[in-house]
């Protein structure tokens, strides 16, 4: 199973995103990020008393992963990448002079990429847990009004909670895939040669 997932990340995520001759340099980080996110997403689904171990639902962890991607992208960027950011070719002169608007927009874009990576992973993992918590809370809300209403709400709430837990299994893989894919795309854009 590990070999299938490693080959999937290499052949379907990294190779199409990064130059054919440069992708091997980024494989250790991308595989580490993929398996770290995937395994921790799965561990976050196990209900451990007193609240589980939802590591990727912690914004500090997703911030750290995003900073690693940002640093690797920044230091891997070649001359063409930085020229495109500072002095974008093909941009009309009136957007460069007297106020250099396009370099400011490009630098803001460089800084928002890791922020988007961080928030996307954090929000998607936390959202599923919050929805399940909401369904479970409905049992107590209706149970406080009437015992019969609490029992009726418990059947619906537990059914929806089980459905959300199964959906979270899919989200665990999708979020690891999306983070790895976007990181690989950022590395590919930073190392792309001028055509």
N, C-alpha and C positions, 0 to 999 in steps of 0.2 A: 504494500500500500504506500509506503514511503517513496519507493522508486517511482511509482505512478505520479504521485504529487510533485516530486522533484522534477521529473521530465515535463509535467504539465507547466510548471512555473518557468522552466528553461525554454521549452519549445513554443509555448503558446502565449507567454507573457513577456519574457525578457528579450528573446531573439527578435521578434517583430518590432519591438520598441527601441532597441539600441542597435547601433552599428554592428554588423556581423562579426567584425574583428575586435570589438571592444567590450562585448557583453560579458565576457568571463571575469573581467575585473570587478563587476558589480554583483555577480552571482552570490558570493558569500553573504553580503548584506541583505540582498533581496530575499534569499531563502530564509535567513534568520528572522527577518521582519515578518515574512509570511507565516512561518511556523509559530513564532512567538504570539502573533495576533490570533491565529487559528486555535492553538491549544488553549490560550487564556480565554478566548471566547467560549470554548467548550467547557472549560472549568467553571466559568461564570454561570453556567446553566445548572450546575449541581447545587442543590439547596443544602448548604453546610450551615449548621447552627453557629452563631447567632446572626447570620446575614449573608453568608456566601463569600466568594472571593472573586468579585467582578473587577478584575485588574484593568481591562481595557475600558471599563466604564468610569475610570478615574482620569480626569483631564490631564493630570501631571504625567501619566504614563504615555498618553497619546501625544502630549507636547514633546516629550523626550524623543519619541519616534520621529515626529515631524522635524525636530531640530537636526537629528542625524541625517535625514533626507536633505534638508536645506544645506547643511555643511558639505555633504558629498556633492550635491549639485553645484554649489558655489565654487568649490575647489576643483571640480572636474571641468568647469566651463572653459572652452577653448576661446581663441581669439575671435572667431566668427560669432560666438554666442554673446560676448561682451560688446562687440561692435554693433550687433543687432539691438542690444539694449540701450547703449549710450547714443549711438548715431544710426538710427534705423534707416537702412537704404530704402528708397522708394517713397519716403514720407515727404510731402510737400514742404518747401522751404519755410512757408509762413507758419508751420507748426514747430519749427526749430528756432526761429528768430522773430522777435527779440527775446521772447520767453520760451525756453526749451520745454515745451509741454510733453512731447512724446517720451523723452527720457524719464521724466517724472512718472508718467503713467506706467512705463515698463518697469521701473524700480518698484513701484507700488505692487505691480503684478508679481514680481519676484518675491516680495515679502508676503503676499497673500496666499501664495501656493502652500507653504507649510501650515499656515493658519487654517486653510480649508481642509487639509489632510487631518489636522488635529481635531477640528470640530466635527467633521463627517464621521470619523470613527467613534468619537466619544458620544455624539448624539444618537447615532444609530444603535449602539449597544445599550445605552442608558434607556432609550425609548421603549424597547421591548420589556425591560425589567419594570419600568414605571407602569406600563399598561397591565402587566400581570399583577402588580401590586394593587392597581385600581380595581381589577376584577375581584381579587381576594377581599379587598376592603368593602366591596358591595355586600358581601355576606354579613359582615358585622353591622353595616348601616341598616340593612333590611331586618336583620335579627334584633336590633335594638327597638324597632317599631313593633314587630310582631314575630313570634316564633315561626309561624307558618310562612310568613314572607321571607324570613331568613333561610328556611329550608328550601323554598322554591328558588330563591336567588342563588343558593349554593350550587344547585344542579347546573344552572346556566353559567355561573361564574367559573366553576371548575372545568366545565366543558370548554369555555373560551380560553381559560388559562392553559389547558393541555394543548389546544390548537396553537396558542401563541408560543408555547415552549417548543413545539415542533417547527414552527416558523423560525424561531430563534436558531435552531440547528442550521437551517439554510442561511440565515443572516450571518452566522459565525463564519461560514466559508466565504460568502460574498464579500464581507468587509475585509477579510484578509486578502482576497483576490483584488479588490478595488485599491486598497492601499499599496499593494505591490505593483499593480499595473500603473498607477499614477506616478509612483516613485520611479519606475523604469522609464516612463514617458518623459519625466523631468530630466533624468540622466541622459536619455537619448537626445533631447532638445539641446542640452548643454554641450554635448560632444559631436553634434552634427557638423559635418564638413560643408563648406560652401560649394554650391553646385554651379 
